[in-house]
Amino acid sequence: MKTRQFKSEFDSNLQVVVMGKSDFRYEIMKPLFSEYGFGFIIPGLSLVMIDGEQRLGKSVEKFEERHGIKFDKKILENIRKY
């Protein structure tokens, strides 16, 4: 997946980065996704980082961004069913 970056529709001060494997920085970020989940915020940089290789639906990405939470794999499997 190609990396996408855009302003958050919930907070215009936040930049959202959905990072894919084709981005040279993905290998650097991969351990952070493993530690913090498929999405997390970096407050000092006003960035929301989302692992684009998780193939999340757009609604799940927006929920993650809006609430600043991370889902475990079991929850994601249940979300994808609907």
Secondary structure, 3 states (H helix, E strand, C coil): CCCEEEECCCCCCCEEEEECCCCCCHHHHHHHHHHHCCEEEEHHHCEEEEEHHHCCCHHHHHHHHHHCCCCCHHHHHHHHCC
